[in-house]
């Protein structure tokens, strides 16, 4: 198991540095072990994305996406953002203009990050906006995060104890959006 984890972490690191095709990302995802709810409900996770040529690549990162917060199976914040002062806060996904993804240049989103301090009162939520459930996906049962108000399910596989590879399943999205979560310690 240790060599398998080391190999998976090395492959993920290479994909993060170089980018990857969706097929290469799917291959790693499918080889990884599943993760259970109790293994992830430990609080805050910092996010990154795997560049696969997806129209969303760069969008979340450029706008200040920090990651996700898993407090219990029924208390999840699917989107955490970091303001210009470094303060991390939960955002209501319904207030994020996802329809702009892939339609505007990523560079045009940089001002959003600088404006998060001003936009925070409009975007922030205190109410959990997602749940964790066990779900079968691509032949394996493991933890998935189901958004409360959007047709999105994020499915996770374990790279190592503190790293998850996730894929966003959004109704109507032709390509997968792959991302990584690192446990905050």
Backbone as ProteinMPNN parsed JSONL, in Angstrom:
{"seq_chain_A": "XXXXXXXXXXXXXXXXXXXXXXXXXXXXXXXXXXXXXXXXXXXXXXXXXXXXXXXXXXXXXXXXXXXXXXXXXXXXXXXXXXXXXXXXXXXXXXXXXXXXXXXXXXXXXXXXXXXXXXXXXXXXXXXXXXXXXXXXXXXXXXXXXXXXXXXXXXXXXXXXXXXXXXXXXXXXXXXXXXXXXXXXX", "coords_chain_A": {"N_chain_A": [[0.826, -1.193, 0.0], [1.963, 1.287, 0.748], [3.886, 1.848, -1.302], [2.129, 2.11, -3.439], [0.68, 4.386, -2.688], [2.761, 6.271, -2.644], [3.5, 6.228, -5.354], [1.085, 7.132, -6.514], [0.932, 9.703, -5.396], [3.223, 10.846, -6.529], [2.56, 10.734, -9.251], [0.304, 12.395, -9.269], [1.515, 14.796, -8.462], [3.14, 15.284, -10.692], [1.143, 15.669, -12.631], [-0.015, 18.015, -11.644], [2.074, 19.779, -11.978], [2.629, 19.682, -14.734], [0.239, 19.573, -16.093], [-2.458, 17.658, -17.563], [-4.032, 15.202, -19.639], [-7.586, 14.692, -19.903], [-8.045, 11.897, -19.992], [-5.717, 10.837, -18.813], [-5.963, 11.894, -16.232], [-8.377, 10.667, -15.46], [-7.482, 8.019, -15.462], [-5.675, 7.929, -13.278], [-7.485, 8.678, -11.209], [-9.345, 6.526, -11.287], [-7.744, 4.428, -10.428], [-7.185, 4.978, -7.809], [-7.808, 4.437, -4.272], [-11.008, 4.417, -2.605], [-12.55, 6.768, -0.343], [-13.85, 7.255, 2.919], [-16.624, 8.848, 4.638], [-16.061, 9.529, 7.361], [-13.323, 9.821, 7.25], [-12.814, 12.241, 6.042], [-14.192, 14.262, 7.322], [-12.948, 16.363, 8.894], [-12.636, 19.011, 9.03], [-11.207, 21.878, 7.496], [-10.126, 21.954, 4.091], [-7.645, 22.625, 1.732], [-7.632, 23.76, -1.618], [-6.709, 22.901, -5.033], [-6.23, 22.818, -8.589], [-6.358, 20.452, -11.292], [-4.895, 20.911, -14.28], [-6.478, 20.278, -17.139], [-7.276, 21.207, -19.528], [-9.852, 21.895, -19.285], [-12.706, 24.043, -19.533], [-13.088, 25.485, -17.152], [-10.61, 25.648, -15.976], [-8.408, 27.483, -14.058], [-10.304, 29.382, -13.368], [-11.578, 29.188, -10.729], [-9.298, 29.259, -9.059], [-8.082, 31.717, -9.758], [-9.997, 33.51, -8.833], [-9.845, 33.411, -6.113], [-10.461, 31.042, -4.789], [-10.314, 28.924, -2.035], [-10.814, 26.339, -0.914], [-12.518, 23.612, 0.636], [-14.864, 22.868, 3.311], [-15.374, 20.372, 5.599], [-17.345, 19.463, 8.071], [-19.169, 17.672, 9.165], [-21.193, 14.907, 8.041], [-23.53, 16.163, 7.267], [-22.948, 18.831, 7.346], [-21.452, 20.822, 5.418], [-19.338, 23.034, 3.699], [-19.128, 23.832, 0.499], [-17.639, 25.651, -0.976], [-14.971, 27.544, -0.202], [-13.494, 30.694, 0.076], [-10.67, 32.887, -0.135], [-10.09, 35.999, 1.116], [-8.647, 39.236, 0.198], [-7.216, 39.961, 2.448], [-6.467, 37.564, 3.475], [-8.312, 36.202, 4.998], [-10.366, 33.41, 5.348], [-13.451, 32.353, 4.08], [-16.813, 30.984, 3.894], [-18.674, 30.58, 0.875], [-21.801, 31.044, -0.67], [-22.713, 28.818, -3.087], [-24.678, 29.382, -4.983], [-24.423, 32.027, -5.482], [-22.26, 32.388, -7.054], [-21.185, 33.138, -10.246], [-21.307, 30.756, -12.187], [-21.917, 30.336, -14.828], [-20.279, 31.929, -16.319], [-17.92, 30.614, -16.605], [-15.385, 29.575, -18.721], [-16.264, 31.288, -20.656], [-15.305, 33.817, -20.385], [-12.096, 35.39, -20.413], [-9.626, 34.026, -18.254], [-7.829, 35.79, -17.118], [-9.326, 38.105, -16.868], [-10.678, 37.733, -14.562], [-9.15, 38.269, -12.366], [-9.543, 40.775, -10.97], [-11.744, 40.13, -9.399], [-10.797, 38.61, -7.245], [-9.336, 40.567, -5.852], [-11.445, 42.115, -5.08], [-12.866, 40.678, -3.234], [-13.019, 41.321, -0.512], [-14.845, 43.432, -0.435], [-17.0, 42.264, -1.712], [-17.636, 40.186, -0.051], [-19.822, 40.348, 1.966], [-22.019, 39.955, 0.298], [-21.625, 37.453, -0.797], [-21.02, 35.568, 1.178], [-21.907, 32.838, 3.358], [-23.429, 31.324, 6.189], [-24.738, 29.063, 6.55], [-24.636, 25.557, 6.064], [-23.982, 24.293, 2.788], [-23.91, 21.935, 1.405], [-23.817, 18.301, 1.374], [-22.337, 15.233, 2.576], [-22.226, 12.012, 1.203], [-22.263, 8.444, 0.786], [-21.54, 7.076, -2.342], [-21.895, 5.337, -5.399], [-19.62, 5.406, -8.01], [-18.206, 5.223, -11.113], [-17.756, 2.491, -10.739], [-16.947, 2.128, -8.089], [-17.64, 2.472, -4.584], [-17.777, 5.294, -2.571], [-16.986, 8.372, -0.822], [-18.935, 11.234, -1.575], [-19.658, 14.621, -2.36], [-22.563, 16.401, -2.232], [-24.094, 19.066, -3.659], [-26.419, 21.404, -2.267], [-28.159, 23.131, -3.736], [-27.507, 23.137, -6.415], [-26.934, 21.343, -9.492], [-24.666, 19.567, -8.884], [-22.191, 17.204, -8.096], [-19.45, 16.304, -6.235], [-16.904, 13.966, -6.383], [-14.699, 11.95, -4.512], [-11.4, 10.567, -4.276], [-8.757, 8.834, -2.585], [-5.486, 9.987, -2.395], [-3.385, 10.102, -0.601], [-3.102, 10.08, 2.997], [-3.605, 12.761, 3.565], [-4.411, 13.952, 1.219], [-6.684, 14.404, -1.398], [-8.056, 13.425, -4.523], [-10.312, 14.929, -6.575], [-13.317, 14.926, -8.561], [-15.532, 16.892, -10.386], [-18.867, 16.429, -10.976], [-21.111, 17.684, -13.015], [-24.279, 18.32, -14.121], [-24.819, 18.395, -17.562], [-22.259, 19.165, -18.192], [-19.696, 18.555, -20.361], [-17.002, 17.793, -20.13], [-14.832, 16.484, -17.589], [-14.076, 18.148, -14.493], [-11.238, 18.277, -12.746], [-9.856, 18.312, -9.478], [-7.828, 18.985, -6.553], [-7.596, 18.287, -3.101], [-6.111, 19.302, -0.086], [-5.564, 18.389, 3.194], [-5.954, 20.706, 5.78], [-3.711, 21.332, 8.33]], "CA_chain_A": [[0.0, 0.0, 0.0], [2.83, 2.448, 0.826], [4.426, 2.144, -2.633], [1.016, 2.555, -4.276], [0.395, 5.758, -2.288], [3.883, 7.077, -3.106], [3.367, 6.325, -6.806], [-0.069, 7.982, -6.811], [1.296, 11.08, -5.049], [4.184, 11.301, -7.534], [1.825, 10.949, -10.496], [-0.501, 13.599, -9.091], [2.437, 15.938, -8.456], [3.524, 15.516, -12.096], [-0.019, 16.241, -13.321], [-0.186, 19.39, -11.188], [3.163, 20.586, -12.543], [2.665, 19.664, -16.201], [-1.084, 19.44, -16.684], [-2.758, 16.276, -17.939], [-5.221, 15.003, -20.454], [-8.651, 14.099, -19.085], [-7.857, 10.445, -19.905], [-4.667, 10.562, -17.824], [-6.532, 12.189, -14.913], [-9.326, 9.578, -15.162], [-6.729, 6.795, -15.162], [-5.244, 8.008, -11.88], [-8.68, 8.68, -10.367], [-9.911, 5.176, -11.239], [-6.821, 3.528, -9.721], [-7.081, 5.358, -6.399], [-8.812, 3.876, -3.358], [-12.09, 5.306, -2.167], [-12.411, 7.342, 0.982], [-15.116, 7.244, 3.653], [-17.031, 10.13, 5.213], [-15.339, 9.788, 8.61], [-11.928, 10.155, 6.953], [-12.675, 13.602, 5.511], [-14.908, 15.245, 8.145], [-11.976, 16.85, 9.864], [-12.504, 20.456, 8.914], [-10.877, 22.612, 6.28], [-9.245, 21.389, 3.074], [-7.168, 23.609, 0.761], [-7.823, 23.229, -2.958], [-5.921, 23.214, -6.224], [-6.879, 22.182, -9.726], [-5.548, 19.742, -12.268], [-5.129, 21.531, -15.589], [-6.762, 19.263, -18.161], [-7.874, 21.873, -20.671], [-11.251, 22.145, -18.984], [-13.03, 25.474, -19.607], [-13.034, 26.104, -15.834], [-9.238, 25.739, -15.474], [-7.973, 28.818, -13.687], [-11.397, 30.237, -12.915], [-11.708, 29.198, -9.271], [-8.036, 29.662, -8.451], [-7.891, 33.164, -9.99], [-10.962, 34.32, -8.093], [-9.603, 33.324, -4.681], [-10.94, 29.792, -4.186], [-9.412, 28.353, -1.042], [-11.033, 24.906, -0.776], [-13.808, 23.139, 1.14], [-14.923, 22.624, 4.753], [-16.196, 19.208, 5.93], [-17.46, 19.348, 9.521], [-19.895, 16.424, 9.397], [-21.851, 14.477, 6.803], [-24.592, 17.101, 6.904], [-22.478, 20.207, 7.504], [-20.354, 21.001, 4.467], [-19.235, 24.262, 2.915], [-18.462, 23.368, -0.717], [-16.762, 26.675, -1.541], [-14.32, 28.507, 0.676], [-12.666, 31.644, -0.646], [-9.744, 33.654, 0.678], [-10.136, 37.415, 0.77], [-7.344, 39.878, 0.016], [-6.519, 40.007, 3.736], [-6.153, 36.196, 3.876], [-9.425, 35.607, 5.73], [-11.076, 32.368, 4.604], [-14.871, 32.396, 4.406], [-17.662, 30.158, 3.021], [-19.467, 31.292, -0.12], [-22.987, 30.352, -1.171], [-22.459, 28.508, -4.505], [-25.693, 29.995, -5.855], [-24.037, 33.415, -5.738], [-21.083, 32.37, -7.918], [-21.665, 33.084, -11.637], [-20.666, 29.635, -12.869], [-22.201, 30.401, -16.257], [-19.193, 32.654, -16.975], [-16.764, 29.729, -16.763], [-15.079, 29.241, -20.098], [-16.792, 32.302, -21.571], [-14.504, 35.019, -20.234], [-10.688, 35.037, -20.158], [-9.295, 33.874, -16.837], [-7.154, 37.009, -16.667], [-10.32, 39.123, -16.537], [-11.257, 37.403, -13.255], [-8.248, 38.689, -11.281], [-10.12, 41.81, -10.096], [-12.696, 39.527, -8.453], [-10.043, 38.252, -6.047], [-9.03, 41.807, -5.12], [-12.715, 42.69, -4.616], [-13.572, 39.777, -2.313], [-13.293, 41.997, 0.752], [-16.068, 44.217, -0.621], [-18.077, 41.349, -2.124], [-17.872, 39.173, 0.975], [-21.173, 40.338, 2.547], [-22.984, 39.473, -0.699], [-21.32, 36.07, -1.163], [-20.802, 34.7, 2.336], [-23.006, 32.099, 3.968], [-23.141, 30.632, 7.458], [-25.497, 27.822, 6.464], [-24.01, 24.539, 5.205], [-24.541, 24.297, 1.44], [-23.736, 20.625, 0.772], [-23.793, 17.127, 2.262], [-21.512, 14.103, 2.154], [-22.919, 10.728, 1.158], [-21.591, 7.369, 0.063], [-22.103, 7.029, -3.685], [-21.14, 4.532, -6.36], [-19.21, 6.194, -9.165], [-17.182, 4.539, -11.91], [-17.524, 1.148, -10.235], [-16.5, 2.082, -6.699], [-18.449, 3.238, -3.631], [-16.983, 6.134, -1.687], [-17.601, 9.627, -0.406], [-19.256, 12.256, -2.571], [-20.261, 15.824, -1.808], [-23.731, 16.765, -3.033], [-24.494, 20.458, -3.428], [-27.828, 21.526, -1.917], [-29.003, 23.888, -4.658], [-26.988, 23.083, -7.778], [-26.811, 19.949, -9.95], [-23.242, 19.24, -8.817], [-21.703, 16.21, -7.143], [-17.999, 16.124, -6.254], [-16.554, 12.625, -5.937], [-13.32, 11.986, -4.03], [-10.57, 9.37, -4.092], [-7.622, 9.112, -1.708], [-4.113, 9.911, -2.9], [-2.718, 9.702, 0.639], [-3.902, 10.43, 4.176], [-3.922, 14.184, 3.604], [-4.635, 14.457, -0.134], [-7.781, 13.796, -2.156], [-8.282, 13.825, -5.904], [-11.749, 15.045, -6.763], [-13.85, 15.244, -9.881], [-16.843, 17.511, -10.298], [-19.88, 15.914, -11.902], [-22.12, 18.718, -13.161], [-25.221, 18.025, -15.198], [-24.622, 19.18, -18.773], [-20.845, 19.438, -18.418], [-19.155, 17.495, -21.217], [-15.678, 17.377, -19.676], [-14.686, 16.475, -16.127], [-13.213, 19.142, -13.857], [-10.485, 17.604, -11.698], [-9.249, 19.189, -8.492], [-7.124, 18.323, -5.458], [-7.802, 18.866, -1.77], [-5.081, 18.999, 0.902], [-6.058, 18.595, 4.561], [-5.274, 21.732, 6.588], [-3.236, 20.795, 9.625]], "C_chain_A": [[0.865, 1.249, 0.0], [3.405, 2.836, -0.521], [3.34, 2.663, -3.555], [0.676, 4.018, -3.967], [1.495, 6.682, -2.798], [3.81, 7.282, -4.608], [2.218, 7.26, -7.187], [0.26, 9.439, -6.524], [2.271, 11.647, -6.077], [3.488, 11.583, -8.862], [0.952, 12.198, -10.416], [0.383, 14.84, -9.133], [2.854, 16.286, -9.89], [2.362, 16.15, -12.868], [-0.24, 17.695, -12.911], [0.878, 20.302, -11.801], [3.044, 20.752, -14.055], [1.296, 19.789, -16.854], [-1.278, 17.986, -17.103], [-3.933, 16.267, -18.901], [-6.325, 14.494, -19.526], [-8.48, 12.581, -18.937], [-6.811, 10.079, -18.863], [-5.192, 10.819, -16.407], [-7.537, 11.101, -14.51], [-8.576, 8.312, -14.785], [-6.251, 6.803, -13.712], [-6.44, 7.929, -10.945], [-9.218, 7.257, -10.192], [-9.039, 4.189, -10.474], [-6.764, 3.805, -8.225], [-8.139, 4.667, -5.543], [-9.867, 4.911, -2.991], [-11.774, 5.811, -0.763], [-13.802, 7.353, 1.617], [-15.376, 8.602, 4.296], [-16.219, 10.471, 6.459], [-13.891, 10.204, 8.371], [-11.746, 11.595, 6.469], [-13.323, 14.656, 6.395], [-14.019, 15.721, 9.288], [-11.773, 18.345, 9.75], [-12.128, 20.933, 7.53], [-9.869, 21.863, 5.397], [-8.924, 22.482, 2.056], [-7.205, 22.991, -0.632], [-6.803, 23.683, -3.983], [-6.628, 22.525, -7.38], [-5.866, 21.463, -10.59], [-5.89, 20.339, -13.629], [-5.26, 20.44, -16.655], [-7.306, 19.881, -19.443], [-9.353, 22.143, -20.483], [-11.539, 23.647, -19.062], [-12.948, 26.198, -18.251], [-11.612, 26.277, -15.32], [-8.849, 27.198, -15.26], [-9.053, 29.673, -13.07], [-11.473, 30.32, -11.387], [-10.444, 29.73, -8.607], [-7.828, 31.172, -8.593], [-8.837, 34.025, -9.164], [-10.83, 34.179, -6.578], [-10.13, 32.077, -4.004], [-9.882, 29.259, -3.235], [-9.567, 26.837, -0.958], [-12.433, 24.596, -0.286], [-13.698, 22.906, 2.644], [-15.893, 21.479, 5.008], [-16.234, 19.064, 7.448], [-18.204, 18.092, 9.951], [-20.559, 16.059, 8.075], [-22.908, 15.472, 6.341], [-24.199, 18.562, 7.041], [-21.216, 20.42, 6.675], [-20.463, 22.377, 3.811], [-18.45, 23.896, 1.651], [-17.502, 24.373, -1.331], [-16.258, 27.605, -0.445], [-13.47, 29.411, -0.207], [-11.792, 32.382, 0.352], [-9.756, 35.094, 0.198], [-8.738, 37.996, 0.635], [-6.528, 39.968, 1.304], [-6.158, 38.62, 4.262], [-7.246, 35.505, 4.66], [-10.162, 34.619, 4.837], [-12.533, 32.38, 5.054], [-15.672, 31.547, 3.422], [-18.536, 31.024, 2.122], [-20.655, 30.421, -0.528], [-22.782, 30.085, -2.666], [-23.471, 29.125, -5.463], [-25.329, 31.423, -6.228], [-22.783, 33.523, -6.614], [-21.562, 32.225, -9.36], [-20.956, 32.003, -12.456], [-20.867, 29.684, -14.382], [-21.105, 31.149, -17.022], [-17.978, 31.774, -17.263], [-16.595, 29.349, -18.228], [-15.537, 30.27, -21.11], [-16.041, 33.628, -21.474], [-13.058, 34.592, -19.979], [-10.411, 34.993, -18.658], [-8.647, 35.148, -16.306], [-8.149, 38.113, -16.291], [-10.96, 38.885, -15.168], [-10.391, 37.858, -12.087], [-8.828, 39.788, -10.396], [-11.136, 41.259, -9.088], [-11.984, 39.201, -7.152], [-9.745, 39.498, -5.207], [-10.293, 42.42, -4.513], [-13.424, 41.831, -3.583], [-13.869, 40.413, -0.966], [-14.59, 42.787, 0.695], [-17.254, 43.305, -0.925], [-18.484, 40.36, -1.039], [-19.271, 39.191, 1.567], [-22.238, 39.803, 1.58], [-22.83, 37.979, -0.986], [-21.354, 35.096, 0.01], [-22.087, 34.03, 2.816], [-22.528, 31.508, 5.285], [-23.817, 29.262, 7.474], [-24.742, 26.805, 5.615], [-24.732, 24.472, 3.858], [-24.342, 22.987, 0.688], [-23.731, 19.548, 1.847], [-22.826, 16.103, 1.713], [-22.343, 12.835, 2.226], [-22.027, 9.705, 0.459], [-22.304, 7.214, -1.274], [-21.252, 6.115, -4.555], [-20.891, 5.378, -7.597], [-18.059, 5.481, -9.85], [-16.754, 3.217, -11.262], [-17.055, 1.029, -8.804], [-17.433, 2.922, -5.837], [-17.535, 4.001, -2.697], [-17.7, 7.432, -1.434], [-17.779, 10.573, -1.598], [-19.893, 13.424, -1.836], [-21.362, 16.269, -2.762], [-24.138, 18.189, -2.66], [-25.997, 20.512, -3.163], [-28.682, 22.13, -3.022], [-28.532, 23.891, -6.1], [-26.851, 21.622, -8.199], [-25.351, 19.515, -10.034], [-23.009, 18.19, -7.74], [-20.193, 16.139, -7.327], [-17.695, 14.757, -5.656], [-15.062, 12.605, -5.625], [-12.693, 10.604, -3.986], [-9.321, 9.787, -3.314], [-6.295, 8.945, -2.439], [-3.218, 9.472, -1.749], [-3.579, 10.211, 1.796], [-4.384, 11.878, 4.17], [-4.224, 14.792, 2.238], [-5.743, 13.67, -0.812], [-7.74, 14.302, -3.59], [-9.79, 13.815, -6.093], [-12.095, 15.301, -8.214], [-15.253, 15.803, -9.678], [-17.738, 16.941, -11.387], [-21.008, 16.938, -11.918], [-23.002, 18.369, -14.349], [-24.967, 18.978, -16.369], [-23.174, 19.514, -19.076], [-20.231, 18.276, -19.187], [-17.836, 16.939, -20.716], [-15.634, 17.355, -18.158], [-13.786, 17.622, -15.674], [-12.558, 18.442, -12.671], [-9.843, 18.621, -10.772], [-8.628, 18.345, -7.384], [-7.487, 19.055, -4.176], [-6.689, 18.376, -0.849], [-5.632, 19.328, 2.277], [-5.252, 19.712, 5.23], [-4.888, 21.097, 7.914], [-2.999, 21.9, 10.608]], "O_chain_A": [[0.528, 2.206, -0.697], [3.422, 4.017, -0.867], [3.588, 3.555, -4.366], [0.413, 4.799, -4.882], [1.206, 7.756, -3.326], [4.034, 8.391, -5.092], [2.366, 8.088, -8.086], [-0.087, 10.32, -7.31], [2.155, 12.813, -6.456], [3.799, 12.573, -9.524], [0.869, 12.968, -11.373], [0.031, 15.83, -9.775], [2.91, 17.461, -10.251], [2.572, 17.063, -13.666], [-0.614, 18.521, -13.744], [0.605, 21.464, -12.104], [3.321, 21.823, -14.594], [1.205, 20.08, -18.046], [-0.353, 17.18, -17.005], [-4.72, 17.212, -18.958], [-6.033, 13.926, -18.474], [-8.744, 12.037, -17.865], [-6.991, 9.121, -18.112], [-4.901, 10.052, -15.489], [-7.552, 10.663, -13.359], [-8.995, 7.599, -13.873], [-6.4, 5.81, -12.999], [-6.404, 7.176, -9.972], [-9.513, 6.837, -9.073], [-9.549, 3.21, -9.929], [-6.335, 2.946, -7.455], [-9.228, 4.351, -6.023], [-9.635, 6.117, -3.063], [-10.852, 5.336, -0.099], [-14.809, 7.451, 0.915], [-14.458, 9.402, 4.475], [-15.739, 11.597, 6.591], [-13.298, 10.876, 9.214], [-10.629, 12.112, 6.488], [-13.032, 15.842, 6.237], [-14.305, 15.509, 10.467], [-10.827, 18.888, 10.321], [-12.656, 20.46, 6.524], [-8.918, 21.243, 5.873], [-9.819, 23.178, 1.578], [-6.849, 21.826, -0.805], [-6.131, 24.702, -3.821], [-7.538, 21.727, -7.159], [-4.685, 21.809, -10.622], [-7.036, 20.278, -14.074], [-4.288, 19.778, -17.018], [-7.746, 19.165, -20.342], [-10.034, 22.572, -21.415], [-10.682, 24.448, -18.687], [-12.756, 27.413, -18.22], [-11.406, 26.977, -14.329], [-8.95, 28.028, -16.164], [-8.751, 30.601, -12.32], [-11.434, 31.413, -10.823], [-10.516, 30.556, -7.697], [-7.434, 31.831, -7.631], [-8.502, 35.162, -8.832], [-11.618, 34.763, -5.835], [-10.241, 32.039, -2.778], [-8.707, 29.156, -3.585], [-8.569, 26.117, -0.934], [-13.409, 25.211, -0.714], [-12.602, 22.765, 3.186], [-17.077, 21.576, 4.687], [-15.268, 18.597, 8.05], [-17.898, 17.514, 10.994], [-20.491, 16.816, 7.107], [-23.15, 15.604, 5.142], [-25.04, 19.444, 6.868], [-20.092, 20.234, 7.141], [-21.547, 22.815, 3.424], [-17.241, 23.675, 1.718], [-16.64, 23.997, -2.124], [-17.028, 28.353, 0.157], [-12.805, 28.942, -1.13], [-12.126, 32.49, 1.532], [-9.472, 35.38, -0.965], [-7.751, 37.319, 0.925], [-5.3, 40.043, 1.263], [-5.61, 38.494, 5.357], [-7.118, 34.319, 4.965], [-10.537, 34.946, 3.711], [-12.822, 32.411, 6.25], [-15.282, 31.397, 2.264], [-19.064, 32.054, 2.541], [-20.519, 29.211, -0.707], [-22.687, 31.035, -3.443], [-23.156, 29.363, -6.628], [-25.87, 31.97, -7.189], [-22.304, 34.624, -6.881], [-22.281, 31.275, -9.669], [-20.117, 32.3, -13.306], [-20.064, 29.128, -15.131], [-21.008, 31.018, -18.243], [-17.115, 32.136, -18.063], [-17.524, 28.873, -18.881], [-15.236, 30.148, -22.297], [-16.13, 34.463, -22.373], [-12.824, 33.538, -19.387], [-10.906, 35.824, -17.897], [-8.893, 35.54, -15.165], [-7.828, 38.971, -15.468], [-11.698, 39.735, -14.67], [-10.84, 37.838, -10.94], [-8.632, 39.752, -9.181], [-11.358, 41.864, -8.039], [-12.504, 39.481, -6.072], [-9.891, 39.474, -3.985], [-10.211, 43.165, -3.536], [-14.488, 42.216, -3.097], [-14.872, 40.079, -0.336], [-15.349, 42.812, 1.663], [-18.368, 43.541, -0.458], [-19.56, 39.766, -1.108], [-19.881, 38.127, 1.671], [-23.25, 39.256, 2.018], [-23.793, 37.317, -1.372], [-21.684, 33.923, -0.164], [-23.185, 34.573, 2.696], [-21.341, 31.229, 5.454], [-23.504, 28.412, 8.308], [-24.251, 27.156, 4.542], [-25.956, 24.583, 3.803], [-24.573, 22.921, -0.519], [-23.653, 19.827, 3.043], [-22.527, 16.101, 0.519], [-23.074, 12.612, 3.192], [-21.16, 10.051, -0.343], [-23.534, 7.22, -1.33], [-20.025, 6.123, -4.456], [-21.806, 5.982, -8.157], [-17.048, 5.174, -9.218], [-15.573, 2.869, -11.237], [-16.786, -0.079, -8.342], [-17.954, 3.944, -6.282], [-16.625, 3.426, -2.1], [-18.871, 7.588, -1.78], [-16.924, 10.693, -2.476], [-20.575, 13.247, -0.827], [-21.121, 16.485, -3.949], [-24.479, 18.478, -1.512], [-26.763, 19.756, -3.762], [-29.814, 21.694, -3.231], [-29.111, 24.59, -6.932], [-26.671, 20.751, -7.348], [-24.858, 19.146, -11.1], [-23.545, 18.27, -6.635], [-19.708, 15.938, -8.44], [-18.163, 14.425, -4.567], [-14.256, 13.165, -6.367], [-13.357, 9.607, -3.701], [-8.889, 10.937, -3.377], [-6.018, 7.897, -3.023], [-2.389, 8.575, -1.906], [-4.676, 10.722, 1.573], [-5.448, 12.184, 4.708], [-4.287, 16.014, 2.108], [-5.747, 12.439, -0.805], [-7.427, 15.466, -3.839], [-10.46, 12.822, -5.808], [-11.289, 15.818, -8.988], [-16.051, 15.268, -8.908], [-17.399, 16.972, -12.57], [-21.768, 17.051, -10.956], [-22.509, 18.15, -15.455], [-24.909, 20.195, -16.197], [-22.887, 20.094, -20.124], [-20.246, 17.14, -18.715], [-17.572, 15.744, -20.856], [-16.332, 18.133, -17.508], [-12.857, 18.014, -16.38], [-13.231, 18.062, -11.713], [-9.35, 19.658, -11.214], [-8.873, 17.142, -7.292], [-7.661, 20.273, -4.164], [-6.362, 17.189, -0.83], [-6.118, 20.437, 2.5], [-4.022, 19.671, 5.248], [-5.691, 20.397, 8.532], [-2.6, 21.642, 11.744]]}, "name": "protein", "num_of_chains": 1, "seq": "XXXXXXXXXXXXXXXXXXXXXXXXXXXXXXXXXXXXXXXXXXXXXXXXXXXXXXXXXXXXXXXXXXXXXXXXXXXXXXXXXXXXXXXXXXXXXXXXXXXXXXXXXXXXXXXXXXXXXXXXXXXXXXXXXXXXXXXXXXXXXXXXXXXXXXXXXXXXXXXXXXXXXXXXXXXXXXXXXXXXXXXXX"}
